[in-house]
């Protein structure tokens, strides 16, 4: 099979980047919102699974409407394709866009199968394609502040870490919470604390909708240990839906609800440094706007011909850690992950 060559990046700052969207669902609306608002983007089309829903979304943004991805690619010839489909429907459309030779941004999770993840990465690599995944949690201001504190050495040596995240969720026959939601946790913990080298898991099915709640013990290459707690058996209405705590020998960092609050406190000091969004700071207090911040970095990298700020390999790594967690639960032992 002849391999398509990659499309060149757009380096001329006066040229708009032509973007097409695959997916007319709820989070796809955030993709469409961002593309439509940027002066440096030409938002050209949306392809969706159902004509009525896709036409409605396309009319909202005054773009072309398609129910066939290949037809959209052939007619529109976009510079970049963004894919936002239901979690278990990622593989076929993503592979189609890659084999057509288009740079792309995909939503998490990358896929549910490691074999499918490897296929996508290998096919994209063979075409030298720009291949990004949307782990926008990294771009929340409290997370960026935590990373800066760690990079500046203010925490000292990492010792222990806690990640908790969860709310309502549907059935989990395929470890859906672990793969499609806690991928953020695995990605974030490695982004902040370095490689996870082993996992040991306990998984609950007490609500009879599949493996919907888990507690995972983690060991990092630094020697630090941690715990990831994830669930689809809680409520996003509860305060503290998300909690991140990183303890070092010199200080502790905490993040509440991803965008709500950041604190840094030195060991032995009863006074903490605290950030939370001010009255007029709507940008930093709204979770969905973390995607705007991420896309700013992504588009800049694409224009310069640089790798994406969060490569799809990060999606594969989160999936690898999820599958190791499943094995740990099934086999009743720790699983080495690096």
N, C-alpha and C positions, 0 to 999 in steps of 0.2 A: 504494500500500500504506500503510495506516495505521501510524504509528510509535507504539510503546508509550512511555509516559512512564517516567522512571526511578523506581525505588523509593527512598524516602527513607532517609537514613542513620539509624543508631540512636544517638541522643544521650543517652538515659537510661542512666546507668551501672548501674542495677539490672536493665536488660533484657538478656537474653542475645541474641547475634547468631546467627540460625539459618543454618547452613551446610550445603550439600549438595556432595558430591564426585563428579566424573565421572572414573572411572579406578580400577581395582582392582589395578594393577600394583605393582612394587617401590618406586618413589619415591612412588607414591600412598599407600603404607603410612605414609610420613612425614607426609603431609598428614593422614591419618586419626589418627595418633598425637597430633599437636598439637591437632587439633580436639577429640578425645575427652578430653584432659587439662585443658582450660581451663574454668574455672567460668563465664566470661563468654560461652561459646559453647554453643549447642545444636546438636550434630552430629546431623543428622536422617536422612541417606540417602547411599547410594553407588549410582551407575549405572555399569555395566560392559558390556563386549562379550559376555562369556560368562556364562551363568547360574551354573554351578558355581563358578567362581572368584569371581564377584561375591558370591554368597551366602555363601561361606566368609569373605570379608573383612567383609561386613556383619554376620555373626554374631559375629565377633571383637569388634566395637565396638557390638553391640546396636543397630544402626540398620536402617532399611528398605532393601530391595534392589530394584533395577530394572535392566532391560536396555534400556529406552527412555528417553532423556533427556527428551523432551517429557512423557511420563507422569509422570516424577519431578517436573518443574517444576510441572505442573498440580496434582499432589496435595500436594506439600510446600510450595510457595510460599516458598522460602528467601529470606533477606535477601541472601545472598552465595553465589555458586557458584564452586567451585575446580575447575579442569580439569587433569588429569595423565594424558595419553594418550601413546601412542608418538609420536615426533617427527614422523613424516610423516602422522599422523592428527589433526592439530590443527584444521584449518580448518573442516570441516563442523560439528563439535560446538560450536566456539567461536562460529561465526556463528549457530547455532541459539539458543544462550544469549543472545547479544546481541540478536537479533531478538525474543526473548521479553521483553526489557527488564530483564534481571537484571545487577546489578553482578558483576564477576568478577575472579578471579585465575587466570592461566594459567602453565603451565610454559614454560621455554625449550626449543627456539627458538620464536619466535612462530609462524612457518610457514617454508616453504622458498622461497616465491614472493613477490616484492615486490608483485605485483598482488593477491595474496590478503591480504598484510599491509595494504595500503592499503584494501581492502574492509572488513576488520575494524575498522580505526581510524576510517574514515568512518562506518560504521554505528553504532559505539559513540558517536562524537562527536555524531551526529544525535540520540541519545537521552540525551546528557549523562551517560553511565554511568561509574562508577568502574571502571577497566580497568587492572589491575596485572599485572606479569610477575615471575616469581621469579628474579631475579639475586641469589641469596643469598650469593654469594662476597663481595659488598660488605660483608657483615655479619660476616665473620671478624675477630677482634680485631686481628691483625696488619695487616689492610687498613685498619681504622679508625684504627690508630695511624699508618700511613703517610699517610693523608689528613690527619690532624691536623698531622703534621710539615710537610707541604706547605703547608697553609693558614696555619700559623704563620710561614711564610717561612724555616724552618730549613734548607731545602735550597739556598737561593739561587735562581739562575736554572736551570731545567731544561735539561739538555744532551743526555743519551741514556738510553734505557730498553730493558730486555730483558724479554720475557715468554716463558716456555717451559712447555708443558703437554701431556702426552700419555701414553698407555699402550696397552693392548690395545684393539682395536676391530674391528668387523665390516667387511664390504665397504662401499665408499664410492662407489657409482655416481653419486650426486648431490652430491658434495662434502660428504658427511655429517659428517666430522670438522670441516671448516671451519665449517659452518653450525650444527651442533647442539652442538659442544663449544667451539670457539674463539670462539663468541659471547660467552662469559665473558671471554675475553681482550680482545676489542674493547671490550666494555662497561667492563671494569675500567680499561683504559688511558685511555679518554676520561674516565671518572669521576675518575681521579687526575691526569691530565696534560693534559686539555683536548682540543679537537677534533683529529681526524686529518684532514689536508687532502690527503694523497696516499698511495697504496700502490703497491709494486712487488713482484711475487711470483715465486717459483720453487716449483713443485709437483711432487712425485715420485709415480710409480705403480710403483716398482720391485718391490713385493710382489704386483703384479697383482691387486689388489682395488679398483682405482680410485684417484683422487687422494687418497691417505691421509696424506701428509706434506707440509708446506709451511713455507717460510720467507718472511716478508713484511717488506720494508723499509717503514718508516713515517716520515712527516713530520707534525709537529704544528703547529698554528697559532702556537704560541709560538716556533717555530724549532728546537725540539728534534727529534731523530731517534730512531728505535727499531727494534726487530726483534721480530716475533712468530714463534715456532717452535711448530708444532703437529703431532701425529702420532697415528695409530692403529697404529703399527708399533713400539711400545716395550712397556713393562710398568709397570703401576701398583705392582708390587712393588718397583721400584727406588727407592732414596732419591732425593730431588730430582725426583720426578715433576713438581712444579710449582716454578718459580723466577720471582721478580719482582725486578727491580733497577731503581732509579730514581736516576740520577746528576744532581746539581746542581753549581753552582759552589762551594757551601759544604759539601756533605755528600752522603752516599749512604745510601739506604734499601734493605734487602733483606727479602724475605719468602720463607720456605721452606715448601713444601707447604701453602700457604694458611693453615693453622691452627697449624703446628708452631713457627715461630720468626720473630721480627722483630728486625732490628737497625738502628741508626742510628749512623753514624760521621761525624764532622766531618772535612773535608779536613785532612790533615797530623797528625791525632790517631790514635795507634796503639791507643787505648782506645775501644771501642764500647759503646753502650747496647744491651742485649739483653733481649728478653722471650721467655719460653717458659712454657707452662702448668705450674704447680706440681703437686705430687703429688695434691692433692684437687680440682684445678680441672678436672673432667671436662667442664664446660660449654664452655670455650674451646678444649680440645684436640680435640673431636669435630666433624668437618666437618658432619655432618647437623644438628647443633644450631645452626648458623648460620641455618638456616631458622626455628627457634623465635624467634631474635632479630629476624629480619626480620618475621615474622608479628606480633610484638608491635607494631612500628611501623605495619605495614599496618592492623591492626585499630583502633589508636588513630586513624589518619587517617580510616578509614571511619566510625567512630563520630562524629567531629567534622564529617563532611561535607567533608573536605579531599581534595585529589588524592592518589593513591597515592604512597608514597615512591619507588617505581620504576614509572613508567608504562609501559604496553605500547609506547609510542613508542620506548623504549630498545631493545626487541626488534627493532623495524623498523630502527633505526639500525645495530645489529649486523649485521642481514641485508644492509643496503645496503653496508656495508664488506666483507662476505663476497663479495657479487656483484662489487664493484669488484676484489677480489683475483682472482677467477676471470677477469674481463676482462683484467686485467694479465698473467696467465699466458698466456692465449690469444693476446693481441695483442703480447706481448713489449715492453711499455712501461709507464711509470707512469700511473696513473689518478688524476685529481683527484677528491676525495671531498667537498669542501666549498668 
